[in-house]
Amino acid sequence: MTKIKVENKEITIILNTEGDFISLTDMANAKESESRAADIIKNWIRTRYTLEFLGTWEQIKNPNFKVVEFDHFKTQAGLPNFVLSATEWIEKTNAV
């Protein structure tokens, strides 16, 4: 794990043999206060484009990904009453 500075904000990067991972939480904290980071992520993850990207990535990289649960989220994405947290996404779809 390492950190980089972007506009005087520290962002965590996890180095992995298959690719590096950048902390979405750190980026959200840098944009707003820490208390708003969860809301920023929830709003980002609930869009159809984000869910399609995450689902495609998981299907390629994660053999344990639950596609049926993903399809349920995908049909709900973008609706005004659809809310999804990162925790719920991980728990329900077995996302990595």
Secondary structure, 3 states (H helix, E strand, C coil): CEEEEECCEEEEEECCCCCCEECHHHHHHHHCCHHHHHHHHHHHHCCHHHHHHHHHHHHHHCCCCCHHHHHHHHHHCCCCCCCCCHHHHHHHHCCC
